[in-house]
Amino acid sequence: MKKGFLAGVLLFFMYFMYVGACYAIPNRFVPVGKPQEVLTVAAGQGGLQSGWYFGVFDWQGKMSDGLLLLDSVNYLSAQFEVKDTQNGVGYEISVIEGVDKGKTLNIGDTEDFSFFFYDGNNYYEPDQILRNPFENNSYYFSYNNQTVLGNDISSVPTPQSFILLLSGLLGLVGLTRGQLSRN
């Protein structure tokens, strides 16, 4: 029984790590840590192509209403903060350093936000979001071979991640019951 249970646990963790590493991270984030923590973004290895920008917007809003953080020339790194302006019922993003320095954006009753790329004419959501394997709460955002690194943020769990966890747990229970019935 112990061997079967340990094998089931090992299989569960291998499955969860494999599938967890492969699932798409949604473009919905919250700040990590204490309220009003300063969050940073910086152009990654590929940087931004000439004429491109990187910005932040209310995850329930429109990208065109967002704030620009980085550009391809003057701002290769930026800082912003999410402030609780109404004791948990109103939040805003303030750009401390970046293209839209000093500007604020009301993001409603949650502290959730998303990111975008902008070419001067059109707005694009990142086509790939990857967790930085070397640092907690750090993500790579990319679009069309452009990369930006964001720190001190956390992705918001989605129903798919809960379904993934539940399916792994059910598989573990099934393996354990199968081992018990054979003994």
Backbone as JSON, one array per atom type, in Angstrom:
{
  "sequence": "MKKGFLAGVLLFFMYFMYVGACYAIPNRFVPVGKPQEVLTVAAGQGGLQSGWYFGVFDWQGKMSDGLLLLDSVNYLSAQFEVKDTQNGVGYEISVIEGVDKGKTLNIGDTEDFSFFFYDGNNYYEPDQILRNPFENNSYYFSYNNQTVLGNDISSVPTPQSFILLLSGLLGLVGLTRGQLSRN",
  "N": [[0.82, -1.19, 0.0], [1.93, 1.27, 0.78], [3.88, 1.7, -1.18], [2.34, 1.98, -3.5], [0.83, 4.25, -2.85], [2.84, 6.2, -2.56], [3.84, 6.15, -5.15], [1.61, 7.12, -6.5], [1.44, 9.71, -5.42], [3.87, 10.77, -6.35], [3.43, 10.58, -9.12], [1.25, 12.34, -9.35], [2.44, 14.84, -8.63], [4.37, 15.05, -10.65], [2.73, 15.19, -12.92], [1.24, 17.52, -12.34], [3.27, 19.47, -12.23], [4.24, 19.33, -14.86], [1.96, 19.96, -16.51], [1.23, 22.37, -15.3], [3.4, 23.96, -15.94], [2.99, 24.33, -18.59], [0.54, 25.55, -19.12], [-1.34, 28.38, -20.28], [-0.72, 31.61, -19.06], [-2.96, 33.9, -17.81], [-3.64, 37.3, -18.87], [-3.86, 38.96, -16.46], [-3.3, 40.56, -13.53], [-2.13, 41.22, -10.14], [-0.8, 43.4, -7.6], [2.0, 42.39, -5.57], [2.47, 41.87, -2.12], [2.59, 44.52, 0.33], [0.06, 47.17, 0.41], [0.22, 49.74, -2.08], [2.76, 49.13, -3.0], [5.67, 49.63, -4.96], [5.82, 48.82, -8.31], [7.73, 47.31, -10.89], [8.67, 47.47, -14.35], [10.58, 46.45, -17.15], [12.36, 46.76, -20.23], [13.05, 43.78, -21.88], [15.43, 41.27, -22.99], [15.07, 41.29, -25.81], [13.99, 43.77, -26.01], [12.08, 46.72, -26.92], [10.75, 47.32, -30.13], [11.51, 49.95, -32.49], [9.41, 52.75, -32.12], [7.47, 51.45, -30.63], [5.46, 50.79, -27.68], [4.89, 49.96, -24.2], [2.36, 49.19, -21.92], [-0.04, 49.63, -19.17], [-3.31, 48.62, -18.09], [-6.72, 48.77, -16.86], [-7.96, 45.65, -16.05], [-10.56, 45.01, -16.75], [-11.18, 46.96, -18.49], [-10.57, 49.06, -21.41], [-7.76, 48.76, -23.57], [-6.93, 51.08, -24.8], [-7.53, 53.03, -22.97], [-5.55, 52.88, -21.15], [-2.34, 53.37, -19.42], [0.82, 54.48, -20.57], [3.94, 52.93, -20.12], [6.58, 52.1, -20.93], [8.85, 52.97, -23.6], [10.53, 52.72, -26.8], [12.82, 54.24, -26.77], [13.3, 56.41, -24.75], [12.35, 55.49, -22.23], [13.24, 52.72, -20.87], [12.85, 51.36, -18.63], [10.39, 51.32, -16.01], [8.26, 52.51, -13.34], [5.4, 51.82, -11.36], [2.48, 52.16, -9.28], [-0.18, 50.57, -7.46], [-2.84, 51.97, -5.96], [-4.93, 51.97, -3.08], [-7.67, 53.77, -2.99], [-10.1, 54.16, -1.78], [-10.61, 52.7, 0.62], [-10.65, 49.82, -0.01], [-12.65, 49.72, -1.95], [-12.1, 51.16, -4.16], [-9.62, 51.65, -6.56], [-6.52, 52.84, -7.98], [-4.11, 53.28, -10.57], [-0.91, 54.61, -10.52], [1.6, 56.22, -12.35], [4.89, 56.3, -11.59], [7.45, 56.5, -12.64], [8.09, 56.71, -16.01], [6.68, 56.68, -19.36], [4.11, 57.93, -19.17], [4.46, 59.48, -16.83], [3.38, 60.61, -13.67], [0.71, 60.51, -14.27], [-2.58, 59.13, -13.59], [-4.8, 56.3, -13.32], [-8.04, 55.29, -12.9], [-9.04, 52.2, -11.69], [-11.28, 50.94, -10.77], [-13.14, 48.74, -8.58], [-11.43, 46.65, -7.95], [-8.03, 45.55, -7.55], [-6.89, 44.59, -9.82], [-5.06, 44.33, -12.85], [-3.93, 44.66, -16.3], [-1.62, 44.13, -19.07], [-0.31, 45.74, -22.06], [0.88, 45.99, -25.47], [1.8, 48.56, -27.73], [1.77, 50.0, -30.92], [1.69, 52.6, -31.77], [-0.46, 52.89, -33.37], [-2.18, 50.66, -33.07], [-3.4, 48.47, -30.47], [-2.17, 45.72, -28.57], [-2.55, 42.63, -26.91], [-0.21, 40.83, -24.87], [1.33, 38.15, -26.64], [2.47, 36.06, -25.47], [2.98, 35.03, -22.16], [5.17, 34.4, -19.67], [6.24, 32.78, -16.72], [8.93, 33.87, -14.73], [11.49, 31.69, -14.19], [13.52, 31.96, -12.34], [12.96, 33.79, -10.39], [10.59, 34.65, -7.96], [7.27, 35.92, -8.45], [7.67, 37.29, -10.85], [7.5, 38.03, -14.29], [7.68, 37.37, -17.82], [6.73, 39.23, -20.59], [5.68, 39.07, -23.9], [5.51, 40.13, -27.3], [5.43, 39.78, -30.72], [8.26, 39.29, -30.97], [9.25, 41.05, -29.05], [10.2, 41.86, -25.76], [9.28, 42.21, -22.36], [9.97, 42.59, -18.93], [8.29, 42.04, -15.92], [8.09, 42.83, -12.48], [7.34, 41.95, -9.02], [4.63, 41.28, -9.19], [1.65, 39.31, -9.37], [0.02, 36.62, -10.95], [-3.49, 36.29, -11.47], [-5.37, 33.63, -10.27], [-7.14, 31.36, -12.4], [-10.28, 29.76, -13.32], [-9.52, 27.5, -14.8], [-7.07, 26.69, -13.71], [-7.86, 25.75, -11.24], [-9.45, 23.62, -12.01], [-7.5, 22.02, -13.16], [-5.95, 21.4, -10.87], [-7.89, 20.01, -9.36], [-8.42, 17.82, -11.07], [-5.98, 16.52, -10.98], [-5.87, 15.8, -8.27], [-8.09, 14.08, -8.13], [-7.17, 12.06, -9.81], [-5.06, 11.13, -8.28], [-6.45, 10.1, -6.06], [-7.88, 8.08, -7.36], [-5.76, 6.4, -8.21], [-4.73, 5.62, -5.71], [-6.97, 4.27, -4.6], [-7.19, 2.19, -6.42], [-4.82, 0.81, -5.91], [-5.34, 0.03, -3.28], [-7.52, -1.7, -3.6], [-6.4, -3.86, -4.9], [-4.82, -5.02, -3.03]],
  "CA": [[0.0, 0.0, 0.0], [2.76, 2.47, 0.85], [4.53, 1.92, -2.48], [1.32, 2.48, -4.42], [0.49, 5.62, -2.46], [3.98, 7.05, -2.91], [3.88, 6.25, -6.61], [0.52, 8.01, -6.87], [1.83, 11.08, -5.06], [4.92, 11.16, -7.29], [2.79, 10.79, -10.41], [0.46, 13.56, -9.24], [3.31, 16.02, -8.68], [4.98, 15.14, -11.98], [1.67, 15.66, -13.82], [0.91, 18.91, -12.02], [4.39, 20.33, -12.62], [4.3, 19.37, -16.32], [0.83, 20.71, -17.05], [1.3, 23.72, -14.75], [4.42, 24.72, -16.66], [2.58, 24.5, -19.98], [-0.71, 26.27, -19.34], [-1.2, 29.8, -20.58], [-0.96, 32.52, -17.95], [-3.85, 34.96, -18.29], [-3.16, 38.68, -18.76], [-4.57, 39.57, -15.33], [-2.32, 40.56, -12.45], [-2.32, 42.04, -8.95], [0.49, 43.66, -6.95], [2.39, 41.47, -4.5], [2.95, 42.55, -0.92], [1.79, 45.55, 1.0], [-0.57, 48.14, -0.48], [1.02, 50.82, -2.64], [4.11, 48.71, -3.33], [6.1, 50.1, -6.27], [6.01, 47.72, -9.25], [8.65, 47.72, -11.95], [8.74, 46.77, -15.63], [11.78, 46.85, -17.89], [12.52, 46.1, -21.52], [13.83, 42.55, -21.75], [16.56, 41.04, -23.88], [14.74, 41.76, -27.15], [13.59, 45.16, -25.91], [10.94, 47.16, -27.74], [11.13, 47.79, -31.46], [11.35, 51.39, -32.68], [8.04, 53.22, -32.23], [6.57, 50.64, -29.82], [5.28, 51.13, -26.27], [4.33, 48.93, -23.32], [1.55, 49.91, -20.94], [-0.88, 48.93, -18.21], [-4.7, 49.07, -18.13], [-7.68, 48.07, -16.01], [-8.2, 44.37, -16.72], [-11.93, 44.99, -17.27], [-11.35, 48.12, -19.35], [-10.02, 49.05, -22.75], [-6.33, 49.05, -23.62], [-6.74, 52.47, -25.23], [-7.66, 53.9, -21.79], [-4.44, 52.57, -20.25], [-1.21, 54.27, -19.25], [2.06, 54.01, -21.19], [5.04, 52.8, -19.18], [7.88, 52.02, -21.62], [8.95, 53.2, -25.04], [11.75, 52.11, -27.35], [13.95, 55.17, -26.75], [13.56, 57.15, -23.51], [11.97, 54.78, -21.01], [13.47, 51.29, -20.98], [12.32, 50.8, -17.38], [9.35, 52.19, -15.46], [7.7, 52.11, -12.05], [4.03, 52.26, -11.11], [1.91, 51.58, -8.07], [-1.62, 50.44, -7.39], [-3.25, 52.58, -4.69], [-6.3, 51.81, -2.58], [-8.1, 55.15, -2.78], [-11.4, 54.24, -1.09], [-10.71, 51.61, 1.61], [-11.02, 48.53, -0.58], [-13.7, 49.78, -2.97], [-11.64, 51.99, -5.27], [-8.18, 51.56, -6.77], [-6.0, 53.55, -9.13], [-2.72, 53.07, -10.93], [-0.14, 55.86, -10.69], [2.91, 56.02, -12.96], [5.92, 57.04, -10.86], [8.51, 56.75, -13.61], [7.72, 56.1, -17.27], [6.18, 57.58, -20.41], [3.0, 58.72, -18.62], [4.83, 59.84, -15.47], [2.49, 61.54, -12.98], [-0.7, 60.27, -14.61], [-3.25, 58.08, -12.84], [-5.89, 55.62, -13.99], [-8.98, 54.64, -12.0], [-9.27, 50.83, -12.15], [-12.51, 50.4, -10.19], [-13.22, 48.17, -7.23], [-10.41, 45.62, -7.73], [-6.67, 45.99, -7.83], [-6.44, 43.78, -10.96], [-4.66, 45.1, -14.04], [-3.38, 43.89, -17.42], [-0.6, 44.84, -19.82], [-0.49, 45.78, -23.51], [1.88, 46.56, -26.36], [1.16, 49.57, -28.58], [2.69, 50.38, -31.99], [1.38, 53.96, -32.2], [-1.76, 52.85, -34.05], [-3.01, 49.56, -32.58], [-3.07, 47.89, -29.17], [-2.06, 44.27, -28.63], [-2.25, 41.92, -25.66], [0.97, 39.98, -25.05], [1.0, 36.85, -27.21], [3.02, 35.05, -24.57], [3.32, 35.45, -20.81], [5.89, 33.3, -19.03], [6.74, 32.99, -15.37], [10.39, 33.85, -14.63], [11.81, 30.53, -13.34], [14.57, 32.27, -11.39], [12.53, 34.78, -9.41], [9.16, 34.64, -7.67], [6.48, 37.12, -8.77], [8.31, 37.96, -11.97], [6.96, 37.48, -15.52], [8.09, 37.9, -19.11], [5.63, 39.52, -21.51], [6.24, 39.25, -25.23], [4.66, 40.28, -28.48], [6.16, 40.03, -31.96], [9.7, 39.27, -30.65], [9.59, 42.1, -28.1], [10.08, 41.28, -24.43], [9.28, 43.1, -21.19], [9.99, 41.85, -17.66], [7.55, 42.7, -14.85], [8.42, 42.31, -11.15], [6.45, 42.21, -7.87], [3.25, 41.08, -9.58], [1.21, 37.92, -9.29], [-1.12, 36.36, -11.83], [-4.73, 35.95, -10.79], [-5.76, 32.26, -10.66], [-8.33, 31.22, -13.23], [-10.98, 28.5, -13.08], [-8.8, 26.4, -15.42], [-6.03, 26.19, -12.81], [-8.53, 24.97, -10.2], [-9.84, 22.37, -12.66], [-6.27, 21.25, -13.27], [-5.63, 20.87, -9.54], [-8.9, 19.02, -9.0], [-8.23, 16.6, -11.86], [-4.8, 15.83, -10.43], [-6.25, 15.19, -6.99], [-8.96, 12.94, -8.42], [-6.3, 11.01, -10.33], [-4.32, 10.58, -7.13], [-7.41, 9.29, -5.3], [-8.14, 6.89, -8.16], [-4.59, 5.52, -8.13], [-4.67, 5.08, -4.35], [-8.06, 3.29, -4.44], [-6.83, 1.04, -7.24], [-3.79, 0.08, -5.17], [-5.95, -0.55, -2.1], [-8.41, -2.8, -3.99], [-5.57, -4.99, -5.32], [-4.19, -5.65, -1.83]],
  "C": [[0.87, 1.26, 0.0], [3.43, 2.76, -0.49], [3.55, 2.51, -3.48], [0.96, 3.93, -4.12], [1.61, 6.58, -2.84], [4.1, 7.23, -4.41], [2.79, 7.2, -7.11], [0.85, 9.46, -6.58], [2.89, 11.59, -6.04], [4.33, 11.45, -8.67], [1.97, 12.07, -10.44], [1.34, 14.8, -9.37], [3.99, 16.16, -10.03], [3.96, 15.69, -12.99], [1.39, 17.14, -13.59], [2.02, 19.86, -12.44], [4.46, 20.45, -14.14], [3.19, 20.24, -16.89], [0.86, 22.14, -16.55], [2.32, 24.58, -15.46], [3.98, 25.06, -18.07], [1.34, 25.37, -20.16], [-0.46, 27.77, -19.53], [-1.54, 30.64, -19.35], [-1.84, 33.65, -18.47], [-3.25, 36.35, -18.07], [-3.99, 39.41, -17.7], [-3.68, 39.42, -14.1], [-2.75, 41.44, -11.29], [-0.94, 42.32, -8.37], [0.74, 42.62, -5.85], [2.83, 42.3, -3.3], [2.0, 43.61, -0.42], [1.14, 46.51, -0.01], [0.41, 49.24, -0.89], [2.48, 50.44, -2.84], [4.44, 49.18, -4.74], [6.42, 48.87, -7.13], [6.9, 48.21, -10.38], [8.46, 46.86, -13.2], [9.97, 47.29, -16.35], [11.82, 46.09, -19.21], [13.45, 44.91, -21.34], [14.93, 42.49, -22.79], [16.29, 41.55, -25.3], [14.36, 43.23, -27.18], [12.33, 45.45, -26.71], [11.46, 47.65, -29.08], [10.84, 49.29, -31.57], [9.88, 51.75, -32.88], [7.03, 52.45, -31.39], [6.57, 51.09, -28.38], [4.75, 49.91, -25.52], [3.57, 49.66, -22.22], [0.72, 48.99, -20.06], [-2.3, 49.49, -18.3], [-5.54, 48.27, -17.15], [-8.07, 46.78, -16.72], [-9.61, 44.24, -17.27], [-12.18, 46.11, -18.27], [-10.76, 47.93, -20.73], [-8.53, 49.4, -22.7], [-6.09, 50.51, -23.96], [-6.92, 53.46, -24.07], [-6.49, 53.75, -20.83], [-3.37, 53.65, -20.2], [0.04, 53.66, -19.87], [3.18, 54.02, -20.16], [6.4, 52.89, -19.87], [7.75, 52.47, -23.06], [10.29, 52.66, -25.51], [12.98, 53.0, -27.25], [14.26, 55.72, -25.36], [13.31, 56.37, -22.22], [12.09, 53.27, -21.22], [13.12, 50.58, -19.67], [11.33, 51.81, -16.82], [8.9, 51.65, -14.12], [6.27, 52.65, -11.95], [3.56, 51.62, -9.82], [0.39, 51.51, -8.2], [-2.03, 50.92, -6.01], [-4.69, 52.25, -4.36], [-6.76, 53.21, -2.21], [-9.38, 55.28, -1.97], [-11.61, 53.05, -0.15], [-11.27, 50.32, 1.04], [-12.11, 48.56, -1.62], [-13.31, 50.66, -4.15], [-10.13, 51.96, -5.37], [-7.78, 52.39, -7.98], [-4.54, 53.18, -9.33], [-2.08, 54.43, -11.12], [1.22, 55.52, -11.29], [3.92, 56.92, -12.24], [7.05, 57.43, -11.8], [8.13, 56.01, -14.88], [7.17, 57.13, -18.23], [5.09, 58.49, -19.86], [3.24, 59.09, -17.15], [3.87, 60.89, -14.9], [1.02, 61.33, -13.28], [-1.26, 59.13, -13.78], [-4.4, 57.52, -13.67], [-6.76, 54.94, -12.94], [-9.26, 53.25, -12.53], [-10.43, 50.16, -11.41], [-12.34, 49.77, -8.83], [-12.3, 46.97, -7.0], [-9.05, 46.18, -8.08], [-6.07, 45.24, -9.02], [-6.13, 44.67, -12.16], [-4.08, 44.15, -15.08], [-2.37, 44.76, -18.16], [-0.89, 44.79, -21.31], [0.77, 46.3, -24.18], [1.13, 47.49, -27.31], [2.17, 50.01, -29.64], [2.48, 51.81, -32.5], [0.04, 54.05, -32.9], [-2.71, 51.82, -33.42], [-2.48, 49.04, -31.24], [-3.1, 46.37, -29.28], [-1.84, 43.71, -27.22], [-1.0, 41.11, -25.91], [0.55, 38.63, -25.66], [1.58, 35.72, -26.38], [3.38, 35.69, -23.24], [3.94, 34.25, -20.12], [6.33, 33.71, -17.64], [8.26, 32.93, -15.41], [10.78, 32.7, -13.7], [12.84, 30.84, -12.25], [14.16, 33.24, -10.28], [11.02, 34.72, -9.21], [8.52, 35.97, -8.06], [7.11, 37.96, -9.87], [7.86, 37.25, -13.26], [7.58, 38.14, -16.73], [6.85, 38.07, -19.98], [6.24, 39.71, -22.89], [5.14, 39.41, -26.28], [5.56, 40.56, -29.67], [7.67, 40.21, -31.71], [10.16, 40.45, -29.77], [9.34, 41.53, -26.7], [10.16, 42.35, -23.36], [9.23, 42.2, -19.96], [9.25, 42.66, -16.61], [7.85, 42.04, -13.51], [7.38, 42.72, -10.11], [4.98, 42.17, -8.25], [2.92, 39.6, -9.47], [0.02, 37.73, -10.22], [-2.32, 35.94, -11.0], [-5.14, 34.55, -11.23], [-7.06, 32.26, -11.45], [-9.03, 29.91, -12.92], [-10.24, 27.3, -13.69], [-7.74, 25.83, -14.48], [-6.65, 25.38, -11.67], [-8.99, 23.63, -10.77], [-8.64, 21.45, -12.8], [-5.9, 20.62, -11.93], [-6.61, 19.78, -9.14], [-8.72, 17.73, -9.78], [-7.02, 15.82, -11.38], [-5.11, 15.14, -9.12], [-7.14, 13.97, -7.2], [-8.16, 11.77, -8.99], [-5.52, 10.34, -9.22], [-5.22, 9.67, -6.3], [-7.69, 7.99, -6.05], [-6.98, 5.9, -8.12], [-4.51, 4.85, -6.76], [-5.74, 4.01, -4.15], [-7.75, 2.02, -5.24], [-5.79, 0.17, -6.54], [-4.38, -0.63, -3.97], [-6.8, -1.77, -2.48], [-7.62, -4.03, -4.45], [-4.95, -5.72, -4.15], [-5.16, -6.44, -1.01]]
}
